Amino acid sequence: MKTKNKTLNKTSRMNFITYGVVIAAYAILQTMVSTGSISSTLKGMLVPICAYVVMAVSLNLTVGVLGELSLGHAGFMSVGAFTGVTAAIALQDAIPSGTLRLCIGMVVGAIFAAIAGVLIGIPVLRLKGDYLAIVTLAFGEIIKSIINNLYVGVDANGMQLSFLSDKTNLAEGGKLIIAGPMGIGGITKLSTFTIGFVLVMITLVIVFNLVNSRTGRAIKAIRDNRIAAESVGINVTKYRLMAFVISAALAGAAGTLFAENYSTVVANKFDFNTSILVLVFVVLGGLGNMLGSIIAAAALTILPEALRQFADYRMLIYAIVLILVMLITNNPTLKGYLNIIKQKLVRKKPVAQTAEGGADNGK
Amino acid sequence: MASKVKLVPIPSDSVIPERDIDKSPILETHHLGIDFGGLVAVDDFNLTIGRTEIAGLIGPNGAGKTTIFNLLTNVYQPTRGTILLDGKSTKGLKTSQVCKLGIARTFQNIRLFSAMTVMENILVGLHDEMDYNVLTSIIRLPGFFRSERIARERAMELLSIFNMEDLADAEAGSLPYGAQRRLEILRALATNPCLLLLDEPAAGMNPSETEELMENIRRIRDMFQIAVLLIEHDMNLVMGICEGICVVNYGKVIAKGDPDQIKNDPVVIEAYLGKKGAK
């Protein structure tokens, strides 16, 4: 009995630490907001931080757990943002509760992003490594171009779609929701820090519970050795697609959360730079390390604002900080120290574990 | 040591052990062949393996032995011929489907999931034994815990075959070489096969380790009542445990029979055993 639960204990301890950090951060920030001891810039960044955290954690599922580099993650965020916000606006009269509309919007955004994930995943996942990365980059740009040329209007007769130019013929009282390159304007701001926090928690539950199940093990097995995974009966195509689609769906929900925080949203916001930014969060935080992704996403979202005092040199300093952090975190000596701290945190002694480890937590 | 097994001819040019004669063979290949471009890698390969037979596939380097394994597991689709597993053709199936039908294998160059723990490696092999779906695992319904508990107990049972229970939490890539080989066999056994393919299981092992391995292969066959087909260059192992042996050279079968017949076959001695036979 003791030995059996050891792996479960070690990983679940790390997961509980992650949950704990997120809850603690929420509690502290929420208290600061209610007591008014938080700067207005930071307050305005709370929702984007949540959105980027979800983006980073979901991309980590593709990059860290599945082991495939995706350079088009912002594309799924974009799909989620536009479909989710459109749904929220279309339901404006039917559902008075803003929170409920936002939740429906996020679900719609996630579903559409998942559909995009399936459509893109089927051709893309035939490829491996660098080729796959380049093709996801191309798909990210295609999504941006499509939304830049998309016009969606709604009137009493229902929804109307047109491409390239505004050919919608809206009846009296109808309105154009997505106006091509102008995107969506006049959004009522629905996102709150609390909803963002809830989405982060849901994302963590989904990702942790998925990784720590037969599905997650199959995905990791494919990452470690595809040929061996096939030889033990793992359907490689199925599980690769599953990881890719779940990652896309979570990015879609994050997109809706992000867009509902502003009064306008345009497709150009979700370009290659955003994809790379999210990838930087993942790489900086460590592949497969969700807590690392969360901390990196939060820190690197705040950093450019915190550096505002340096005016024109802001982005230069940002880049230098990034390089230094990468160098320092990859320093072997420092990595050793970090491991010691980590082992203390999860109370796991590397030598003694085979004999008596895991006995203290029998649940 | 090796109990005398009488091989009996069956209605083809193959032989299987006498005890398996009443049962249909687990594996039959008929005129199997594959070409790579213009190169005929394997040609007219006929093999029959009995239900509980330990069979050997030997031949000089480059003879096409691993290619035959890849054909049997549908890593390569054969150009010619058919493979019948338990009487059913595996034509057009994916490797993962062939595994579900009952062929499990190990690799010449070890292929473990090296960043995962020993336990997780076995659990991947037990993938199909667990019956919960993705949603159940995300919401953590009771079915998840029940299924996981049963699978972990099964994994510990499998690890106990090689006394590896203590290593359950170790990272697979960090294991010593011999333990990695053993883990690969256990992972293959976890898929509940009826035919186990071992690609050079004794490679890199010293004589005492090889002796232990021979004992273990026999033990596994008796425990699980499965057939084993192994590729091996270590003639002590092959002659010691294999009941039927098939010798290939240049992609073609040059001899079949029991160890005594193979040892004394002039064609085999010429092609392969010449040097060792002199000893």
Boltz contact constraints between the chains, C-beta under 6 A:
constraints:
  - contact:
      token1: [A, 4]
      token2: [B, 152]
      max_distance: 6.0
  - contact:
      token1: [A, 6]
      token2: [B, 169]
      max_distance: 6.0
  - contact:
      token1: [A, 7]
      token2: [B, 117]
      max_distance: 6.0
  - contact:
      token1: [A, 7]
      token2: [B, 119]
      max_distance: 6.0
  - contact:
      token1: [A, 7]
      token2: [B, 169]
      max_distance: 6.0
  - contact:
      token1: [A, 206]
      token2: [B, 138]
      max_distance: 6.0
  - contact:
      token1: [A, 209]
      token2: [B, 137]
      max_distance: 6.0
  - contact:
      token1: [A, 209]
      token2: [B, 138]
      max_distance: 6.0
  - contact:
      token1: [A, 209]
      token2: [B, 140]
      max_distance: 6.0
  - contact:
      token1: [A, 210]
      token2: [B, 138]
      max_distance: 6.0
  - contact:
      token1: [A, 213]
      token2: [B, 137]
      max_distance: 6.0
  - contact:
      token1: [A, 214]
      token2: [B, 127]
      max_distance: 6.0
  - contact:
      token1: [A, 214]
      token2: [B, 130]
      max_distance: 6.0
  - contact:
      token1: [A, 215]
      token2: [B, 134]
      max_distance: 6.0
  - contact:
      token1: [A, 217]
      token2: [B, 120]
      max_distance: 6.0
  - contact:
      token1: [A, 217]
      token2: [B, 123]
      max_distance: 6.0
  - contact:
      token1: [A, 217]
      token2: [B, 124]
      max_distance: 6.0
  - contact:
      token1: [A, 218]
      token2: [B, 127]
      max_distance: 6.0
  - contact:
      token1: [A, 220]
      token2: [B, 116]
      max_distance: 6.0
  - contact:
      token1: [A, 221]
      token2: [B, 113]
      max_distance: 6.0
  - contact:
      token1: [A, 221]
      token2: [B, 124]
      max_distance: 6.0
  - contact:
      token1: [A, 224]
      token2: [B, 113]
      max_distance: 6.0
  - contact:
      token1: [A, 224]
      token2: [B, 114]
      max_distance: 6.0
  - contact:
      token1: [A, 224]
      token2: [B, 115]
      max_distance: 6.0
  - contact:
      token1: [A, 225]
      token2: [B, 111]
      max_distance: 6.0
  - contact:
      token1: [A, 225]
      token2: [B, 113]
      max_distance: 6.0
  - contact:
      token1: [A, 228]
      token2: [B, 111]
      max_distance: 6.0
  - contact:
      token1: [A, 230]
      token2: [B, 95]
      max_distance: 6.0
  - contact:
      token1: [A, 230]
      token2: [B, 96]
      max_distance: 6.0
  - contact:
      token1: [A, 231]
      token2: [B, 105]
      max_distance: 6.0
  - contact:
      token1: [A, 232]
      token2: [B, 124]
      max_distance: 6.0
  - contact:
      token1: [A, 232]
      token2: [B, 125]
      max_distance: 6.0
  - contact:
      token1: [A, 232]
      token2: [B, 191]
      max_distance: 6.0
  - contact:
      token1: [A, 233]
      token2: [B, 96]
      max_distance: 6.0
  - contact:
      token1: [A, 233]
      token2: [B, 99]
      max_distance: 6.0
  - contact:
      token1: [A, 233]
      token2: [B, 100]
      max_distance: 6.0
  - contact:
      token1: [A, 233]
      token2: [B, 128]
      max_distance: 6.0
  - contact:
      token1: [A, 233]
      token2: [B, 191]
      max_distance: 6.0
  - contact:
      token1: [A, 234]
      token2: [B, 96]
      max_distance: 6.0
  - contact:
      token1: [A, 235]
      token2: [B, 96]
      max_distance: 6.0
  - contact:
      token1: [A, 354]
      token2: [B, 166]
      max_distance: 6.0
